[in-house]
Amino acid sequence: MATIRTLIVDDEKLARDRLAGFLRAIDGIEVVGEARDGVEAVELIGEHRPDLVFLDVQMPGMNGFDVIEAVRADMPHVVFATAYDEYAIRAFEVAAVDYLLKPFGRGRVVEAVTRARARLGTQAEGVDLDALLARLSDRQRTPLSRIPAHTGRRILLLKPEDVLWFGVEHRLVYAHTSERGFMTNFTLRELEERLDPDTFFRAHKATLVNLGQVKAIVPWFGGRFKLTMTGREDAEVVVSRAQARELRQRLRW
């Protein structure tokens, strides 16, 4: 049995450690390295030339797709790890050995390795980047009906109408509900493109607000406004001066 030289890419240490433990328990797998981000992944792929990469999709800065494009000439076989919705999963299926939908267990890792071994045995090509990007383009035009959001080891599926606003915090996007904020795997631009534009309004460069959840509009400094949201006493969203005029036109006040 030929050894499959494998690289793990994930920005969360616990996720890397857990996956490495699963892989090291499988015969014929050699973990040649672990990358903490996209930049390090590109470096280690060039250095180690792995046969297989377990690649996290959503990472701050350089994400999984950026990694693929950066090393497209030498890209090995890929197993995606993702918490994305069903539309993205379909894209991964046509362009990768397999996908692991977080949170995943040992059995799914074994299954992914089995698929990788079969593909390596046929000398099939690795990632078809053009097919992947085409499918992702289709996905971006598909409206979101659920928003996967992280809470501990669970993935919540939030309804868009239940989200008060989306906000960027430390380069990550959080979906704020009447309960609290939950981390998502989307960019604000992706959400703006795939949510109902009649409902969600770009109040600020770092905020996308659900107009259906606005309770009151309060004048603020410098021609700006604050939006008081329903469901949470402390929930206020600032509308930038640049967006205030558009909001006036949208709500006609």
Phi, psi and omega per residue, in radians:
M1 nan 2.123 -3.126
A2 -1.232 2.499 3.120
T3 -1.367 2.345 3.083
I4 -1.729 1.978 -3.135
R5 -1.424 2.122 -2.890
T6 -2.191 2.429 3.083
L7 -2.030 2.430 3.104
I8 -1.890 2.283 3.112
V9 -2.221 2.009 3.102
D10 -2.831 2.438 -3.105
D11 -1.436 -0.103 3.123
E12 -1.828 2.137 -3.086
K13 -1.065 -0.740 -3.136
L14 -1.059 -0.682 3.126
A15 -1.160 -0.714 3.099
R16 -1.101 -0.817 -3.111
D17 -1.074 -0.734 -3.105
R18 -1.150 -0.807 -3.138
L19 -1.155 -0.708 3.114
A20 -1.052 -0.699 3.094
G21 -1.083 -0.744 3.098
F22 -1.075 -0.800 -3.048
L23 -1.201 -0.696 -3.098
R24 -1.199 -0.287 3.097
A25 -1.512 -0.036 -3.115
I26 -1.758 2.229 3.116
D27 -1.057 2.418 3.045
G28 1.459 0.170 3.099
I29 -1.944 2.245 3.039
E30 -2.082 2.042 3.083
V31 -1.433 1.901 -3.047
V32 -1.581 -0.189 3.125
G33 3.105 2.897 3.093
E34 -2.351 2.243 3.141
A35 -1.894 2.416 -3.095
R36 -1.592 -0.252 -3.136
D37 -2.773 3.119 -3.075
G38 -1.143 -0.689 -3.133
V39 -1.084 -0.806 3.120
E40 -1.146 -0.590 3.107
A41 -1.071 -0.788 3.125
V42 -1.053 -0.744 3.133
E43 -1.109 -0.784 -3.076
L44 -1.274 -0.560 3.065
I45 -1.119 -0.753 3.098
G46 -1.160 -0.593 -3.098
E47 -1.366 -0.765 -2.993
H48 -1.751 -0.318 -3.090
R49 0.838 1.029 -3.092
P50 -1.176 2.761 3.048
D51 -1.389 -0.528 -3.007
L52 -2.497 2.446 3.088
V53 -2.199 2.233 2.951
F54 -1.615 1.921 -2.895
L55 -2.048 2.046 3.038
D56 -1.200 2.416 -3.089
V57 -1.404 -0.919 -2.998
Q58 -1.756 1.862 3.080
M59 -2.302 2.519 3.091
P60 -1.024 2.482 -3.135
G61 1.385 -1.953 -3.107
M62 -1.504 1.911 -3.082
N63 -1.534 -3.081 -3.074
G64 -1.059 -0.661 3.141
F65 -1.214 -0.614 3.067
D66 -1.102 -0.662 3.102
V67 -1.071 -0.819 -3.133
I68 -1.028 -0.788 -3.107
E69 -1.175 -0.610 -3.113
A70 -1.180 -0.520 -3.087
V71 -2.074 0.450 -2.966
R72 -0.977 -0.548 -3.122
A73 -1.233 -0.479 -3.076
D74 -2.135 0.424 -3.024
M75 -1.235 2.209 3.070
P76 -1.357 -3.063 3.039
H77 -1.191 2.611 -2.994
V78 -2.272 2.408 2.877
V79 -2.002 2.056 3.130
F80 -1.409 2.486 2.962
A81 -1.990 2.211 -2.988
T82 -2.667 2.686 2.963
A83 -2.023 0.327 -3.129
Y84 -1.223 3.021 -3.107
D85 -1.430 -3.133 -3.022
E86 -1.090 -0.517 -3.099
Y87 -1.212 -0.702 3.091
A88 -1.174 -0.662 -3.137
I89 -1.028 -0.702 3.099
R90 -1.070 -0.641 3.100
A91 -1.139 -0.724 -3.126
F92 -1.116 -0.613 -3.071
E93 -1.088 -0.566 -3.099
V94 -1.491 -0.240 -2.996
A95 -2.112 0.000 -3.060
A96 -2.432 2.894 3.060
V97 -1.048 -0.762 -3.073
D98 -2.925 3.018 2.987
Y99 -2.291 2.607 3.051
L100 -2.023 2.042 3.141
L101 -1.506 1.986 -3.097
K102 -1.190 2.470 -0.095
P103 -1.436 2.439 -3.100
F104 -2.082 2.822 -3.104
G105 -1.963 -3.107 -3.089
R106 -1.035 -0.696 -3.092
G107 -1.057 -0.690 3.133
R108 -1.204 -0.584 3.097
V109 -1.154 -0.762 3.104
V110 -1.046 -0.743 3.136
E111 -1.109 -0.720 3.125
A112 -1.128 -0.701 3.103
V113 -1.130 -0.689 3.107
T114 -1.059 -0.758 3.097
R115 -1.127 -0.710 3.128
A116 -1.106 -0.735 3.140
R117 -1.095 -0.693 3.122
A118 -1.128 -0.733 -3.133
R119 -1.223 -0.688 3.090
L120 -1.107 -0.603 3.137
G121 -1.169 -0.418 3.128
T122 -1.683 -0.006 -3.118
Q123 1.057 0.544 3.107
A124 -1.175 2.704 3.132
E125 -1.240 2.824 3.137
G126 -1.395 -2.408 -3.040
V127 -1.134 2.294 2.981
D128 -1.586 1.596 -3.017
L129 -1.103 -0.692 -3.114
D130 -1.102 -0.734 3.109
A131 -1.135 -0.684 3.138
L132 -1.087 -0.837 -3.109
L133 -1.149 -0.609 3.102
A134 -1.117 -0.767 3.134
R135 -1.174 -0.652 3.114
L136 -1.137 -0.630 3.081
S137 -1.087 -0.720 3.074
D138 -1.092 -0.732 -3.121
R139 -1.073 -0.685 -3.071
Q140 -1.169 -0.361 3.107
R141 -1.560 -0.088 -3.100
T142 -1.595 2.158 -3.134
P143 -1.054 2.533 3.104
L144 -1.457 2.263 3.045
S145 -1.812 -0.310 3.094
R146 -2.478 2.574 3.107
I147 -2.010 1.841 3.063
P148 -1.134 2.276 -3.114
A149 -2.411 2.532 -3.041
H150 -1.564 2.394 2.936
T151 -2.553 1.780 -3.046
G152 1.099 -2.214 3.124
R153 -1.628 0.032 -3.122
R154 -1.757 2.722 3.008
I155 -1.988 2.001 3.057
L156 -1.481 2.538 3.050
L157 -1.921 1.731 -3.058
L158 -1.516 2.460 2.994
K159 -1.374 2.378 -3.123
P160 -0.962 -0.647 -3.102
E161 -1.188 -0.292 3.124
D162 -1.538 -0.132 -3.141
V163 -1.528 2.209 3.112
L164 -1.305 -0.822 3.060
W165 -2.819 2.807 3.012
F166 -1.913 2.341 -3.129
G167 -2.390 2.541 3.113
V168 -1.532 2.213 3.099
E169 -2.385 2.052 -3.134
H170 0.931 0.760 3.039
R171 1.290 0.092 3.061
L172 -1.988 2.681 -3.124
V173 -1.813 2.234 3.120
Y174 -1.941 2.404 3.027
A175 -1.649 2.042 -3.097
H176 -1.689 2.134 3.106
T177 -1.938 -3.069 3.086
S178 -1.133 -0.290 3.136
E179 -1.523 -1.009 -3.121
R180 -3.067 -2.997 3.093
G181 -1.616 2.451 3.117
F182 -2.172 2.365 -3.128
M183 -1.233 2.418 3.084
T184 -2.058 3.030 3.096
N185 -1.919 0.486 3.126
F186 -1.953 2.757 2.890
T187 -1.576 2.834 3.121
L188 -1.125 -0.608 3.128
R189 -1.144 -0.728 3.100
E190 -1.052 -0.752 3.135
L191 -1.139 -0.727 -3.135
E192 -1.096 -0.626 -3.127
E193 -1.301 -0.464 -2.975
R194 -1.973 0.007 3.056
L195 -1.851 2.773 -3.088
D196 -1.044 2.022 -3.101
P197 -1.192 -0.309 3.079
D198 -1.356 -0.288 -3.110
T199 -1.845 -0.738 -3.063
F200 -1.790 2.259 -3.012
F201 -2.137 2.343 3.110
R202 -1.375 1.624 -3.082
A203 -1.333 -0.422 -3.041
H204 -2.794 2.838 -3.136
K205 -1.075 -0.355 -3.121
A206 -2.006 0.269 -3.046
T207 -2.505 2.349 3.035
L208 -2.170 2.033 -2.964
V209 -1.926 2.536 3.087
N210 -1.518 1.863 -3.088
L211 -1.111 -0.449 3.104
G212 -1.222 -0.193 3.134
Q213 -1.910 0.164 3.126
V214 -1.450 2.221 -3.132
K215 -1.677 -0.656 -3.107
A216 -2.709 2.710 3.093
I217 -2.029 2.146 -3.038
V218 -2.053 2.147 3.062
P219 -1.024 2.505 -3.106
W220 -2.383 -3.015 -3.040
F221 -1.205 2.627 2.982
G222 1.107 0.547 3.125
G223 1.341 0.204 3.115
R224 -1.683 3.012 3.113
F225 -2.344 2.747 2.952
K226 -1.975 2.375 3.073
L227 -1.772 2.127 3.039
T228 -1.542 2.206 -3.036
M229 -1.722 2.707 3.104
T230 -1.322 2.751 2.950
G231 1.512 -0.356 -3.139
R232 -2.436 2.192 -3.091
E233 -1.118 -0.577 -3.073
D234 -1.619 0.123 -3.001
A235 -1.514 1.871 3.078
E236 -2.335 2.425 3.138
V237 -2.157 2.269 -3.138
V238 -1.495 2.334 3.018
V239 -1.743 2.156 -3.128
S240 -1.135 2.774 3.129
R241 -1.069 -0.646 3.136
A242 -1.113 -0.559 -3.099
Q243 -1.654 -0.171 -3.084
A244 -1.086 -0.732 3.136
R245 -1.088 -0.756 3.126
E246 -1.111 -0.660 3.108
L247 -1.120 -0.703 3.096
R248 -1.040 -0.765 3.130
Q249 -1.159 -0.667 -3.108
R250 -1.151 -0.783 -3.064
L251 -1.656 -0.184 3.078
R252 0.991 1.005 3.048
W253 -2.098 nan nan
